[in-house]
Amino acid sequence: MKIAVAGMGYVGLSLAVLFARHHTVSVMDLAEEKVKLLSQGKSPVRDPYIESYLKNGGLDLTATTDEREAYEGAQFVVIAVPTNYDAEMNSFDTTAVEAVIRTVIRYNPDAVMVIKSTVPIGYTQHVRMLFRTDNILFSPEFLREGKALYDNLYPSRIIVGTDMDSPQLMGQAKRFAALLEEGAEKPSVEVLFMGFAEAEAVKLFANTYLAMRISFFNELDTYAEIIGLDTEQIIRGVCLDPRIGMYYNNPSFGYGGYCLPKDTRQLLASYEGVPETMIQAVVEANRVREDHIAEQICRRLEQSGSVPGEKEKTVGIYRLAMKADSDNYRFSSIFSVIERLLERGLDLIIYEPIMEPDKTVSGCRHIEDLEAFKQEADLIVANRFDPCLLDVQDKVYTRDLFRRD
């Protein structure tokens, strides 16, 4: 069986590798540099499992920029292209998804398209009507950045949104779910079939819950920091309740990354005309947390004798990525903190080894040498602490208590 995958982000690549262990897979992306890397057996994204499988070979996997080559002859086309949130539209920008659907219909109208990109509730039914095709399913992904292939090998659940009243679409949904099960190493996986909109809602509500959990422990940390309490002791005491659990509870500068900020805003937009208070609070909580972090940084400088605005001290931003060992810093909450610090007139320098040497952020100086960075910075701001900062930990400001994401 031939399966085509549109998109070489961590979702698309993890699925391509998963399927290529048992089937012929063609991965299509318009970025030639990504195609070149994958053709050389190298991963365009940082993911240890993807990198290992590509290095060891044995995959029936072809990378291409040619849409016809990718889609012709494929029984399934998995759509895993970006859907960024458009603030002016108050919705996801789904033009990339629609471009793929249009192209697949041109070259292979019989292929079953499976949308893996995150979309607004009601979107799958909308494009089925727009393009006058029944061959579209929706299957939400629940993957962590940097562990995408692992999460496909050991999935928490498999969900496929389909037309529950159509025997033909139910059959296609079961075939696709079987492909995911076939690739998984987990012996038993919960598989759920539901309507298109229900599957779309699962994705948005799941990510909003995670954002809510992050916000809860961040606000617990804000309270403890201001009042002068030990945050770690409180969190440990709270999380030993098995209904709460000792996970996803490490304070940070706010939730960020590619998924949580846009998914929470999209869900909030979907609530138009529906009573709610909590979803709005989750979105607002991130802004409040970023304000607090910036204020605490300024307070640390004031306590050291610096007056914000006079640029007497230099603040060093250690890493832009949201997660440890990540090569992605898109939509990281640290950018909002940086903007707030710049508004206060502070002098900022940045250490980010994966950023190109000639790149910068908001005009801040980018220092490539870690030792020079540590020496020049009077205060180092780190969303996640790294052992390389142990020798200067007395001037590090972080809320990272458990040394993990």
TORMITI-142047 format. One record per residue (C-alpha): residue number from 1; residue in three letters; chain; x, y negated, z. Coordinates in steps of 0.25 Angstrom, whole numbers. Layout:
<pts>
+------+------+-------+-------+-------+-------+
| resi | resn | chain |     X |     Y |     Z |
+------+------+-------+-------+-------+-------+
|  NUM |  ALA |     A |     X |     Y |     Z |
...
+------+------+-------+-------+-------+-------+
</pts>
This chain:
<pts>
+------+------+-------+-------+-------+-------+
| resi | resn | chain |     X |     Y |     Z |
+------+------+-------+-------+-------+-------+
|    1 |  MET |     A |     0 |     0 |     0 |
|    2 |  LYS |     A |     5 |   -14 |    -3 |
|    3 |  ILE |     A |     2 |   -25 |     7 |
|    4 |  ALA |     A |     6 |   -40 |     4 |
|    5 |  VAL |     A |     8 |   -50 |    15 |
|    6 |  ALA |     A |     7 |   -65 |    13 |
|    7 |  GLY |     A |    16 |   -73 |    22 |
|    8 |  MET |     A |    30 |   -70 |    28 |
|    9 |  GLY |     A |    28 |   -76 |    42 |
|   10 |  TYR |     A |    29 |   -66 |    54 |
|   11 |  VAL |     A |    14 |   -61 |    52 |
|   12 |  GLY |     A |    16 |   -58 |    37 |
|   13 |  LEU |     A |    30 |   -52 |    39 |
|   14 |  SER |     A |    26 |   -43 |    51 |
|   15 |  LEU |     A |    15 |   -38 |    43 |
|   16 |  ALA |     A |    23 |   -36 |    30 |
|   17 |  VAL |     A |    33 |   -28 |    38 |
|   18 |  LEU |     A |    23 |   -20 |    45 |
|   19 |  PHE |     A |    16 |   -16 |    32 |
|   20 |  ALA |     A |    29 |   -14 |    25 |
|   21 |  ARG |     A |    33 |    -2 |    33 |
|   22 |  HIS |     A |    22 |     6 |    27 |
|   23 |  HIS |     A |    17 |    -1 |    14 |
|   24 |  THR |     A |    22 |   -10 |     3 |
|   25 |  VAL |     A |    22 |   -25 |     7 |
|   26 |  SER |     A |    24 |   -38 |     0 |
|   27 |  VAL |     A |    26 |   -50 |     7 |
|   28 |  MET |     A |    23 |   -64 |     0 |
|   29 |  ASP |     A |    28 |   -77 |     5 |
|   30 |  LEU |     A |    30 |   -90 |    -3 |
|   31 |  ALA |     A |    43 |   -93 |     5 |
|   32 |  GLU |     A |    55 |   -87 |    -3 |
|   33 |  GLU |     A |    64 |   -88 |     8 |
|   34 |  LYS |     A |    55 |   -78 |    16 |
|   35 |  VAL |     A |    54 |   -69 |     5 |
|   36 |  LYS |     A |    69 |   -69 |     3 |
|   37 |  LEU |     A |    71 |   -65 |    17 |
|   38 |  LEU |     A |    61 |   -54 |    18 |
|   39 |  SER |     A |    67 |   -48 |     5 |
|   40 |  GLN |     A |    80 |   -47 |    12 |
|   41 |  GLY |     A |    74 |   -40 |    23 |
|   42 |  LYS |     A |    74 |   -52 |    32 |
|   43 |  SER |     A |    63 |   -58 |    40 |
|   44 |  PRO |     A |    58 |   -73 |    38 |
|   45 |  VAL |     A |    53 |   -73 |    52 |
|   46 |  ARG |     A |    60 |   -69 |    65 |
|   47 |  ASP |     A |    53 |   -56 |    70 |
|   48 |  PRO |     A |    63 |   -44 |    75 |
|   49 |  TYR |     A |    53 |   -33 |    70 |
|   50 |  ILE |     A |    51 |   -39 |    56 |
|   51 |  GLU |     A |    66 |   -42 |    55 |
|   52 |  SER |     A |    69 |   -27 |    59 |
|   53 |  TYR |     A |    60 |   -21 |    50 |
|   54 |  LEU |     A |    65 |   -29 |    38 |
|   55 |  LYS |     A |    79 |   -26 |    41 |
|   56 |  ASN |     A |    77 |   -11 |    43 |
|   57 |  GLY |     A |    69 |   -10 |    29 |
|   58 |  GLY |     A |    60 |     1 |    26 |
|   59 |  LEU |     A |    49 |    -9 |    22 |
|   60 |  ASP |     A |    41 |   -10 |     9 |
|   61 |  LEU |     A |    41 |   -25 |     9 |
|   62 |  THR |     A |    43 |   -35 |    -2 |
|   63 |  ALA |     A |    43 |   -50 |     0 |
|   64 |  THR |     A |    39 |   -60 |   -11 |
|   65 |  THR |     A |    35 |   -74 |   -15 |
|   66 |  ASP |     A |    27 |   -68 |   -27 |
|   67 |  GLU |     A |    12 |   -67 |   -23 |
|   68 |  ARG |     A |     8 |   -58 |   -34 |
|   69 |  GLU |     A |    19 |   -48 |   -30 |
|   70 |  ALA |     A |    15 |   -49 |   -16 |
|   71 |  TYR |     A |     0 |   -47 |   -17 |
|   72 |  GLU |     A |    -2 |   -38 |   -30 |
|   73 |  GLY |     A |    -5 |   -24 |   -26 |
|   74 |  ALA |     A |    -7 |   -27 |   -11 |
|   75 |  GLN |     A |   -19 |   -20 |    -4 |
|   76 |  PHE |     A |   -17 |   -30 |     8 |
|   77 |  VAL |     A |   -12 |   -44 |     8 |
|   78 |  VAL |     A |    -9 |   -49 |    22 |
|   79 |  ILE |     A |   -10 |   -64 |    23 |
|   80 |  ALA |     A |     0 |   -70 |    33 |
|   81 |  VAL |     A |     2 |   -84 |    29 |
|   82 |  PRO |     A |     3 |   -96 |    38 |
|   83 |  THR |     A |   -10 |  -104 |    42 |
|   84 |  ASN |     A |    -5 |  -116 |    49 |
|   85 |  TYR |     A |   -15 |  -125 |    57 |
|   86 |  ASP |     A |   -19 |  -137 |    50 |
|   87 |  ALA |     A |   -23 |  -148 |    60 |
|   88 |  GLU |     A |   -30 |  -157 |    50 |
|   89 |  MET |     A |   -39 |  -145 |    45 |
|   90 |  ASN |     A |   -40 |  -140 |    59 |
|   91 |  SER |     A |   -38 |  -126 |    54 |
|   92 |  PHE |     A |   -28 |  -116 |    49 |
|   93 |  ASP |     A |   -22 |  -119 |    35 |
|   94 |  THR |     A |   -26 |  -107 |    28 |
|   95 |  THR |     A |   -21 |  -111 |    14 |
|   96 |  ALA |     A |   -10 |  -101 |    14 |
|   97 |  VAL |     A |   -20 |   -89 |    17 |
|   98 |  GLU |     A |   -29 |   -94 |     6 |
|   99 |  ALA |     A |   -17 |   -95 |    -4 |
|  100 |  VAL |     A |   -13 |   -80 |    -1 |
|  101 |  ILE |     A |   -28 |   -75 |    -3 |
|  102 |  ARG |     A |   -29 |   -83 |   -16 |
|  103 |  THR |     A |   -16 |   -77 |   -21 |
|  104 |  VAL |     A |   -20 |   -62 |   -17 |
|  105 |  ILE |     A |   -33 |   -63 |   -24 |
|  106 |  ARG |     A |   -26 |   -68 |   -37 |
|  107 |  TYR |     A |   -16 |   -56 |   -37 |
|  108 |  ASN |     A |   -23 |   -45 |   -29 |
|  109 |  PRO |     A |   -38 |   -48 |   -26 |
|  110 |  ASP |     A |   -40 |   -34 |   -21 |
|  111 |  ALA |     A |   -30 |   -35 |    -9 |
|  112 |  VAL |     A |   -35 |   -36 |     5 |
|  113 |  MET |     A |   -30 |   -49 |    11 |
|  114 |  VAL |     A |   -28 |   -49 |    26 |
|  115 |  ILE |     A |   -26 |   -63 |    32 |
|  116 |  LYS |     A |   -16 |   -62 |    44 |
|  117 |  SER |     A |   -14 |   -78 |    44 |
|  118 |  THR |     A |   -22 |   -84 |    56 |
|  119 |  VAL |     A |   -34 |   -91 |    50 |
|  120 |  PRO |     A |   -47 |   -99 |    55 |
|  121 |  ILE |     A |   -59 |   -91 |    60 |
|  122 |  GLY |     A |   -68 |   -88 |    48 |
|  123 |  TYR |     A |   -56 |   -90 |    38 |
|  124 |  THR |     A |   -56 |   -75 |    32 |
|  125 |  GLN |     A |   -70 |   -75 |    29 |
|  126 |  HIS |     A |   -69 |   -89 |    23 |
|  127 |  VAL |     A |   -57 |   -85 |    13 |
|  128 |  ARG |     A |   -65 |   -72 |     9 |
|  129 |  MET |     A |   -76 |   -81 |     5 |
|  130 |  LEU |     A |   -67 |   -91 |    -1 |
|  131 |  PHE |     A |   -59 |   -81 |   -10 |
|  132 |  ARG |     A |   -71 |   -72 |   -12 |
|  133 |  THR |     A |   -64 |   -60 |    -7 |
|  134 |  ASP |     A |   -67 |   -49 |     3 |
|  135 |  ASN |     A |   -52 |   -45 |     4 |
|  136 |  ILE |     A |   -48 |   -53 |    15 |
|  137 |  LEU |     A |   -46 |   -48 |    30 |
|  138 |  PHE |     A |   -41 |   -55 |    42 |
|  139 |  SER |     A |   -31 |   -49 |    52 |
|  140 |  PRO |     A |   -26 |   -58 |    63 |
|  141 |  GLU |     A |   -11 |   -56 |    67 |
|  142 |  PHE |     A |    -7 |   -56 |    82 |
|  143 |  LEU |     A |     8 |   -57 |    80 |
|  144 |  ARG |     A |    19 |   -64 |    88 |
|  145 |  GLU |     A |    30 |   -72 |    81 |
|  146 |  GLY |     A |    43 |   -64 |    81 |
|  147 |  LYS |     A |    35 |   -51 |    84 |
|  148 |  ALA |     A |    26 |   -50 |    73 |
|  149 |  LEU |     A |    30 |   -37 |    67 |
|  150 |  TYR |     A |    30 |   -31 |    81 |
|  151 |  ASP |     A |    16 |   -36 |    84 |
|  152 |  ASN |     A |    12 |   -29 |    71 |
|  153 |  LEU |     A |    19 |   -16 |    75 |
|  154 |  TYR |     A |    12 |   -17 |    88 |
|  155 |  PRO |     A |     0 |   -25 |    86 |
|  156 |  SER |     A |   -10 |   -29 |    98 |
|  157 |  ARG |     A |   -22 |   -27 |    88 |
|  158 |  ILE |     A |   -25 |   -26 |    74 |
|  159 |  ILE |     A |   -37 |   -35 |    69 |
|  160 |  VAL |     A |   -43 |   -36 |    55 |
|  161 |  GLY |     A |   -54 |   -45 |    52 |
|  162 |  THR |     A |   -63 |   -40 |    41 |
|  163 |  ASP |     A |   -78 |   -40 |    36 |
|  164 |  MET |     A |   -83 |   -30 |    46 |
|  165 |  ASP |     A |   -96 |   -27 |    37 |
|  166 |  SER |     A |   -87 |   -24 |    25 |
|  167 |  PRO |     A |   -83 |    -9 |    24 |
|  168 |  GLN |     A |   -72 |   -13 |    13 |
|  169 |  LEU |     A |   -66 |   -24 |    22 |
|  170 |  MET |     A |   -67 |   -16 |    34 |
|  171 |  GLY |     A |   -59 |    -5 |    27 |
|  172 |  GLN |     A |   -48 |   -15 |    22 |
|  173 |  ALA |     A |   -47 |   -20 |    37 |
|  174 |  LYS |     A |   -45 |    -6 |    42 |
|  175 |  ARG |     A |   -35 |    -4 |    31 |
|  176 |  PHE |     A |   -27 |   -16 |    35 |
|  177 |  ALA |     A |   -28 |   -13 |    50 |
|  178 |  ALA |     A |   -23 |     1 |    47 |
|  179 |  LEU |     A |   -10 |    -6 |    40 |
|  180 |  LEU |     A |    -7 |   -14 |    53 |
|  181 |  GLU |     A |    -9 |    -1 |    61 |
|  182 |  GLU |     A |     0 |     7 |    52 |
|  183 |  GLY |     A |    11 |    -3 |    53 |
|  184 |  ALA |     A |    10 |    -4 |    69 |
|  185 |  GLU |     A |    18 |     4 |    78 |
|  186 |  LYS |     A |     8 |     3 |    89 |
|  187 |  PRO |     A |     1 |    16 |    90 |
|  188 |  SER |     A |   -13 |    10 |    93 |
|  189 |  VAL |     A |   -18 |    -3 |    88 |
|  190 |  GLU |     A |   -31 |   -10 |    91 |
|  191 |  VAL |     A |   -38 |   -13 |    78 |
|  192 |  LEU |     A |   -50 |   -23 |    77 |
|  193 |  PHE |     A |   -58 |   -26 |    65 |
|  194 |  MET |     A |   -67 |   -38 |    65 |
|  195 |  GLY |     A |   -73 |   -49 |    57 |
|  196 |  PHE |     A |   -64 |   -59 |    50 |
|  197 |  ALA |     A |   -67 |   -71 |    59 |
|  198 |  GLU |     A |   -66 |   -63 |    72 |
|  199 |  ALA |     A |   -52 |   -58 |    68 |
|  200 |  GLU |     A |   -48 |   -73 |    65 |
|  201 |  ALA |     A |   -53 |   -77 |    78 |
|  202 |  VAL |     A |   -45 |   -66 |    85 |
|  203 |  LYS |     A |   -32 |   -72 |    80 |
|  204 |  LEU |     A |   -36 |   -86 |    84 |
|  205 |  PHE |     A |   -42 |   -83 |    98 |
|  206 |  ALA |     A |   -30 |   -73 |   101 |
|  207 |  ASN |     A |   -19 |   -84 |    98 |
|  208 |  THR |     A |   -27 |   -95 |   106 |
|  209 |  TYR |     A |   -28 |   -86 |   118 |
|  210 |  LEU |     A |   -13 |   -84 |   117 |
|  211 |  ALA |     A |   -12 |   -99 |   116 |
|  212 |  MET |     A |   -21 |  -101 |   128 |
|  213 |  ARG |     A |   -12 |   -91 |   136 |
|  214 |  ILE |     A |     0 |   -99 |   133 |
|  215 |  SER |     A |    -7 |  -112 |   137 |
|  216 |  PHE |     A |   -12 |  -106 |   150 |
|  217 |  PHE |     A |     2 |  -102 |   155 |
|  218 |  ASN |     A |     8 |  -115 |   149 |
|  219 |  GLU |     A |    -2 |  -123 |   157 |
|  220 |  LEU |     A |     1 |  -115 |   170 |
|  221 |  ASP |     A |    15 |  -118 |   167 |
|  222 |  THR |     A |    12 |  -133 |   166 |
|  223 |  TYR |     A |     5 |  -133 |   179 |
|  224 |  ALA |     A |    16 |  -126 |   186 |
|  225 |  GLU |     A |    27 |  -134 |   180 |
|  226 |  ILE |     A |    20 |  -147 |   185 |
|  227 |  ILE |     A |    16 |  -143 |   198 |
|  228 |  GLY |     A |    29 |  -136 |   201 |
|  229 |  LEU |     A |    25 |  -121 |   202 |
|  230 |  ASP |     A |    32 |  -109 |   196 |
|  231 |  THR |     A |    26 |  -106 |   183 |
|  232 |  GLU |     A |    32 |   -92 |   182 |
|  233 |  GLN |     A |    27 |   -87 |   195 |
|  234 |  ILE |     A |    13 |   -92 |   192 |
|  235 |  ILE |     A |    12 |   -85 |   178 |
|  236 |  ARG |     A |    18 |   -72 |   184 |
|  237 |  GLY |     A |     7 |   -72 |   194 |
|  238 |  VAL |     A |    -4 |   -76 |   184 |
|  239 |  CYS |     A |     0 |   -66 |   174 |
|  240 |  LEU |     A |     2 |   -54 |   183 |
|  241 |  ASP |     A |   -13 |   -53 |   182 |
|  242 |  PRO |     A |   -15 |   -42 |   171 |
|  243 |  ARG |     A |   -27 |   -50 |   165 |
|  244 |  ILE |     A |   -17 |   -61 |   162 |
|  245 |  GLY |     A |    -4 |   -54 |   159 |
|  246 |  MET |     A |    11 |   -57 |   160 |
|  247 |  TYR |     A |    12 |   -61 |   145 |
|  248 |  TYR |     A |    11 |   -74 |   136 |
|  249 |  ASN |     A |    13 |   -82 |   149 |
|  250 |  ASN |     A |    26 |   -89 |   147 |
|  251 |  PRO |     A |    25 |  -104 |   147 |
|  252 |  SER |     A |    29 |  -112 |   135 |
|  253 |  PHE |     A |    29 |  -126 |   129 |
|  254 |  GLY |     A |    15 |  -122 |   122 |
|  255 |  TYR |     A |    10 |  -112 |   112 |
|  256 |  GLY |     A |    15 |  -114 |    98 |
|  257 |  GLY |     A |    20 |  -106 |    86 |
|  258 |  TYR |     A |    13 |  -103 |    74 |
|  259 |  CYS |     A |     0 |   -97 |    79 |
|  260 |  LEU |     A |    -5 |  -101 |    92 |
|  261 |  PRO |     A |    -6 |  -117 |    90 |
|  262 |  LYS |     A |   -13 |  -115 |    77 |
|  263 |  ASP |     A |   -22 |  -104 |    81 |
|  264 |  THR |     A |   -27 |  -111 |    93 |
|  265 |  ARG |     A |   -30 |  -123 |    85 |
|  266 |  GLN |     A |   -38 |  -115 |    74 |
|  267 |  LEU |     A |   -46 |  -108 |    85 |
|  268 |  LEU |     A |   -49 |  -122 |    91 |
|  269 |  ALA |     A |   -54 |  -127 |    78 |
|  270 |  SER |     A |   -63 |  -115 |    76 |
|  271 |  TYR |     A |   -70 |  -118 |    89 |
|  272 |  GLU |     A |   -76 |  -131 |    82 |
|  273 |  GLY |     A |   -91 |  -131 |    87 |
|  274 |  VAL |     A |   -88 |  -120 |    97 |
|  275 |  PRO |     A |   -87 |  -123 |   112 |
|  276 |  GLU |     A |   -73 |  -121 |   118 |
|  277 |  THR |     A |   -63 |  -127 |   127 |
|  278 |  MET |     A |   -52 |  -117 |   129 |
|  279 |  ILE |     A |   -47 |  -117 |   114 |
|  280 |  GLN |     A |   -45 |  -132 |   114 |
|  281 |  ALA |     A |   -38 |  -131 |   128 |
|  282 |  VAL |     A |   -28 |  -121 |   122 |
|  283 |  VAL |     A |   -25 |  -130 |   111 |
|  284 |  GLU |     A |   -23 |  -142 |   120 |
|  285 |  ALA |     A |   -15 |  -134 |   130 |
|  286 |  ASN |     A |    -3 |  -134 |   121 |
|  287 |  ARG |     A |    -3 |  -149 |   119 |
|  288 |  VAL |     A |    -4 |  -151 |   134 |
|  289 |  ARG |     A |     8 |  -141 |   136 |
|  290 |  GLU |     A |    17 |  -147 |   126 |
|  291 |  ASP |     A |    14 |  -161 |   133 |
|  292 |  HIS |     A |    18 |  -155 |   146 |
|  293 |  ILE |     A |    31 |  -149 |   141 |
|  294 |  ALA |     A |    35 |  -162 |   135 |
|  295 |  GLU |     A |    32 |  -169 |   148 |
|  296 |  GLN |     A |    40 |  -159 |   156 |
|  297 |  ILE |     A |    52 |  -160 |   147 |
|  298 |  CYS |     A |    52 |  -176 |   149 |
|  299 |  ARG |     A |    50 |  -174 |   164 |
|  300 |  ARG |     A |    63 |  -165 |   164 |
|  301 |  LEU |     A |    70 |  -176 |   157 |
|  302 |  GLU |     A |    65 |  -187 |   167 |
|  303 |  GLN |     A |    70 |  -178 |   178 |
|  304 |  SER |     A |    84 |  -177 |   172 |
|  305 |  GLY |     A |    85 |  -192 |   171 |
|  306 |  SER |     A |    80 |  -194 |   157 |
|  307 |  VAL |     A |    69 |  -204 |   153 |
|  308 |  PRO |     A |    61 |  -199 |   141 |
|  309 |  GLY |     A |    62 |  -209 |   129 |
|  310 |  GLU |     A |    77 |  -213 |   132 |
|  311 |  LYS |     A |    82 |  -201 |   126 |
|  312 |  GLU |     A |    92 |  -199 |   137 |
|  313 |  LYS |     A |    91 |  -184 |   137 |
|  314 |  THR |     A |    90 |  -174 |   126 |
|  315 |  VAL |     A |    79 |  -163 |   126 |
|  316 |  GLY |     A |    83 |  -150 |   118 |
|  317 |  ILE |     A |    72 |  -142 |   112 |
|  318 |  TYR |     A |    77 |  -127 |   113 |
|  319 |  ARG |     A |    70 |  -119 |   101 |
|  320 |  LEU |     A |    58 |  -123 |    94 |
|  321 |  ALA |     A |    52 |  -109 |    93 |
|  322 |  MET |     A |    40 |  -105 |   102 |
|  323 |  LYS |     A |    45 |   -91 |   105 |
|  324 |  ALA |     A |    59 |   -86 |   108 |
|  325 |  ASP |     A |    67 |   -80 |    96 |
|  326 |  SER |     A |    57 |   -86 |    86 |
|  327 |  ASP |     A |    61 |   -92 |    73 |
|  328 |  ASN |     A |    48 |  -100 |    72 |
|  329 |  TYR |     A |    45 |  -113 |    79 |
|  330 |  ARG |     A |    33 |  -118 |    71 |
|  331 |  PHE |     A |    22 |  -125 |    79 |
|  332 |  SER |     A |    31 |  -122 |    92 |
|  333 |  SER |     A |    26 |  -131 |   104 |
|  334 |  ILE |     A |    40 |  -136 |   106 |
|  335 |  PHE |     A |    37 |  -145 |    94 |
|  336 |  SER |     A |    26 |  -152 |   102 |
|  337 |  VAL |     A |    35 |  -154 |   114 |
|  338 |  ILE |     A |    46 |  -160 |   105 |
|  339 |  GLU |     A |    36 |  -170 |    99 |
|  340 |  ARG |     A |    32 |  -174 |   113 |
|  341 |  LEU |     A |    47 |  -175 |   118 |
|  342 |  LEU |     A |    50 |  -184 |   106 |
|  343 |  GLU |     A |    38 |  -193 |   109 |
|  344 |  ARG |     A |    45 |  -195 |   122 |
|  345 |  GLY |     A |    58 |  -200 |   116 |
|  346 |  LEU |     A |    66 |  -188 |   120 |
|  347 |  ASP |     A |    79 |  -184 |   112 |
|  348 |  LEU |     A |    77 |  -169 |   107 |
|  349 |  ILE |     A |    86 |  -159 |   101 |
|  350 |  ILE |     A |    82 |  -145 |    96 |
|  351 |  TYR |     A |    89 |  -132 |    96 |
|  352 |  GLU |     A |    82 |  -122 |    86 |
|  353 |  PRO |     A |    91 |  -112 |    80 |
|  354 |  ILE |     A |    81 |  -108 |    69 |
|  355 |  MET |     A |    79 |  -122 |    64 |
|  356 |  GLU |     A |    87 |  -126 |    52 |
|  357 |  PRO |     A |    98 |  -135 |    56 |
|  358 |  ASP |     A |    93 |  -147 |    48 |
|  359 |  LYS |     A |    79 |  -146 |    54 |
|  360 |  THR |     A |    74 |  -154 |    65 |
|  361 |  VAL |     A |    61 |  -156 |    73 |
|  362 |  SER |     A |    55 |  -170 |    75 |
|  363 |  GLY |     A |    69 |  -176 |    73 |
|  364 |  CYS |     A |    75 |  -169 |    85 |
|  365 |  ARG |     A |    90 |  -165 |    83 |
|  366 |  HIS |     A |    92 |  -150 |    80 |
|  367 |  ILE |     A |   104 |  -144 |    87 |
|  368 |  GLU |     A |   109 |  -131 |    82 |
|  369 |  ASP |     A |   119 |  -128 |    92 |
|  370 |  LEU |     A |   113 |  -122 |   105 |
|  371 |  GLU |     A |   124 |  -126 |   114 |
|  372 |  ALA |     A |   124 |  -140 |   109 |
|  373 |  PHE |     A |   109 |  -141 |   111 |
|  374 |  LYS |     A |   110 |  -136 |   125 |
|  375 |  GLN |     A |   121 |  -146 |   128 |
|  376 |  GLU |     A |   114 |  -158 |   122 |
|  377 |  ALA |     A |   100 |  -156 |   127 |
|  378 |  ASP |     A |    97 |  -162 |   141 |
|  379 |  LEU |     A |    85 |  -154 |   142 |
|  380 |  ILE |     A |    81 |  -141 |   134 |
|  381 |  VAL |     A |    67 |  -138 |   131 |
|  382 |  ALA |     A |    64 |  -123 |   128 |
|  383 |  ASN |     A |    51 |  -117 |   126 |
|  384 |  ARG |     A |    57 |  -103 |   128 |
|  385 |  PHE |     A |    70 |  -102 |   136 |
|  386 |  ASP |     A |    82 |   -95 |   130 |
|  387 |  PRO |     A |    94 |   -89 |   137 |
|  388 |  CYS |     A |   103 |   -97 |   129 |
|  389 |  LEU |     A |    98 |  -109 |   138 |
|  390 |  LEU |     A |   102 |  -103 |   151 |
|  391 |  ASP |     A |   114 |  -111 |   152 |
|  392 |  VAL |     A |   106 |  -124 |   151 |
|  393 |  GLN |     A |    93 |  -119 |   158 |
|  394 |  ASP |     A |    94 |  -130 |   168 |
|  395 |  LYS |     A |    90 |  -140 |   157 |
|  396 |  VAL |     A |    80 |  -131 |   150 |
|  397 |  TYR |     A |    65 |  -135 |   150 |
|  398 |  THR |     A |    56 |  -123 |   147 |
|  399 |  ARG |     A |    43 |  -116 |   152 |
|  400 |  ASP |     A |    48 |  -102 |   148 |
|  401 |  LEU |     A |    47 |   -94 |   160 |
|  402 |  PHE |     A |    47 |   -80 |   156 |
|  403 |  ARG |     A |    58 |   -81 |   144 |
|  404 |  ARG |     A |    48 |   -75 |   134 |
|  405 |  ASP |     A |    37 |   -80 |   125 |
+------+------+-------+-------+-------+-------+
</pts>
